[in-house]
Amino acid sequence: MTMPRALENFSLPAEVTDALLQRSGRHAPYLELAIACEGGDQEAIETLAAACGHDLAAVNRCQIEALEWILGFAGLADEAGSKNG
């Protein structure tokens, strides 16, 4: 399914769909930052974090919090903690 087709199922503000479909608008830099984080592109992460008004430490904290959340959601947080501790 294409992104435009998938978005038909949601009632999103135009500026969100612009970011998702055209990589434009005020939300586009945040999308680009998320994509850079997923890809591990450290140079892009630093540049985009600054463009979004955040420092690298804040972005790293958010990534860790997101990972902790998804591990907890998936029921893997305790298992991961027991392997590391």
PyMOL commands that set and color helices and strands:
alter all, ss='L'
color gray80, all
select helices_A, chain A and resi 3-7+14-22+28-39+42-51+56-73+77-84
alter helices_A, ss='H'
color red, helices_A
deselect
rebuild
show_as cartoon
